[in-house]
């Protein structure tokens, strides 16, 4: 009897020290297996949550670059609209051409410099990139940023725009190219926004899953401290009674 009291007291004191109801497999074999699976799931979900956060950061970088390109295109539209009037002198048209060439050069710089972990995001090469968005092999999301946003690809480089501003009719043609480019960049922004929205939904879903799985894990593994303290008091009293003369 004394040995049983001591053994039970040791087990309870270990639970109080660790805060765990299951400290060895022998305590609850089935509970141990289930809790191990739950713990693995929680840890996998936490990593997936980090993956989603990183993907959102990457897409925010792409969004920023596209927004800057869009702003430049709107400025170009203003300049070309000005050139579409027959009231301008040749000197004024030359100045507009110079400014437009500078703006298209800036577009190409943005495309070159908008990167994430050495991946270029706006030159059309960021395609079929898989993001692990869950703890199962099938929980993946494919991201495609397949549009090249360089000035040549958007048809706003010098042959399409700045070389045409020397006449009002040529500027009108250039204006149509810029309008088309603005639409293309807007479509790319919408696509990036859709990816971010999907990832935010997945992020919220995973947060809920983590909370629920942690709660299930806790119910199986964590000790009821108040209950264990009462049991410890009980066995200490029994132990004292057993050794009393």
Phi, psi and omega in degrees: 000315181301318181296322178296319179298313181297318180296316179295321180295318178298318180296317180292319179295326176294319177298318179294323181289321184266339185077008183247137176280326178254108180254339175221163179301324183297334180299322182193086185305313181295315179298323180296315180296313181297316181295325178296317178296318179296319180295319178297320179296315180299316181294321176296319179295323178295321177293318178300322178298320176296319179301316181296317178299319179295318179297320178295321177298317179299315181293328176295324175297314178298318179299317179299316178297316179295322179296321177295319177296318178300317179297320179295317180298323178294321176296319177298321178299319178299316182293318181290324176299322176296320181287345181280015178247137181284003182274354184275148175275169179295325179295320179294323179292322176298319179296320178296317179300315180300316181294320179296320178295323177296320181292319178292326175297324178292323176302314181294325177295319179298316179299320182289325188264349180278095184227163175214118184051044178071006173268129172280133188258341189241008182259009177087004182261352180272085186230148176053043178268125185266133177246124177282109187250015179197182184264000177258154182302330183274354182277072181232158176226130181265131178246129177237115170247074194270356182271130173280123183255020176290164183297324178294315182292329179274358181060044176234010176288177190306319180299331184269329189237289192296327179289350184259358188275008180277351173225155180295320181292321177295321178296325178297321177294317179300324181298323179294324177295318181294318178301319178296320180295320178299320178295318180297316180293323177298320177297319179295320177297319179296320180295315178298317178299323178294319177298314181298319179298315179298317181294326178295320177297315179297321179299314179295319180297317181292322178301317178295317180297320179297314180300314182293318181289324176295323178295318179296318178298316181297320180298326182278317193262319189286142180281149171276099189300317180300315179296317182294324178295321177296318179294321179298317177299317179300312184287332175294319177297315180297321180296318179294320178297321183294329184262356181294142180289000000 
